[in-house]
């Protein structure tokens, strides 16, 4: 697996930098539009909350994007964090190599 060295941008930062600031939208206004609490949106924007499938649908509707755009941003961020927060996953042996050794 090719390891990404730079941490991907959290989707909340994308919301803040690419949508809220340029469009002069407040967190309160966006939360109201998305029909979620300001607290929930604030957690996402501050990197303490995640984009769920439901949130991806809401954001895609509000910003005329695809839900996959938001899900992929979150997935890339989560995978990078998991890969770089621990190396325990590296000790897992692939099944194919286990099968080859059993037959030897």
N, C-alpha and C positions, 0 to 999 in steps of 0.2 A: 504494500500500500504506500503510495506517495504521500509524504507528510507535508502538510501546509505549514509554513513557518510563521506567517503573519496571522494573528487572530482576526477572524472575520468580524465585520461590523455587526453589532447587535441590531436587530430590526427596530428597536426603539429609537436608536440614533438615526436610522434612516427616516423614520416618521418625523422626528424633530428637525433634522437638517434639510431634508428634501421636500417636506410637505408643510409642516407647521410654520417654520420661519419664512420660506419664500411666499407662502400664501397668506401670511399674517393671520393664522388661525390659532386660537387659544386652546389650551388643553381642555378647558371647560366646554368650549364650543364643539370640539371634535368628539369628546366623550358624549355629549348630548346627541350629536349626529349619529354616532355609533350605537347609541342607546345602551351605554355602559356607565359605570360610575367613574367619576374623575380619578378616584383612588386607583382603580384598576388600570386605567390608561397611564397614569403617572408612574405606576410600577413598571409598566412596559417601557415607557420612554426613558426611565432611569436605569434600565437594564436589569431590573429585579423581577420582572414578569416575562412570561413567554407568549409567543403567538400561538394560540390554539387553532384548530381547524375552524371553529366558529368565528374567532377573531379574524382569521385570514379571509373568510367570506365577507365579514363586515368591512374590513379595510379595502378589499378588492372592489366592493360596491361603492364605497365612499370616494376612492381615488381612481376608479376606472383602470384597475390593474387586474391581474389574475390572482386567484387564491394561492396558486402554486408559487407565485413570486414570493409571497409572505412566508409560506410554509418552508420553501427552500432556504430563505434567509435564516429562519430559525433553526432548521436542520443543520445547516453548515456551521452555525455558531455553536450549537449543542455538541456536534461531533468533535469540533476542534477543542472545546472545553474538556470533553471526556477523554480525548486522546492525550491532552497535555496536562491533565490534573493527576493522572496516575498512569503507571506503566504495567499494572497488574494484568491488563488484557493481553499483553505481549507474551505471557506465560501459557496462554491457551494454545494447545497443539491442534493443527488442522487435522480433520478426520482422514484425509487422503494419506498423509504421512503416517498416521496411526495404523491404517489398514495395510500399508506397504510393509511396516515393521512386523505386523502380526503374521503375515504370510511368509516371512523370511525364515 
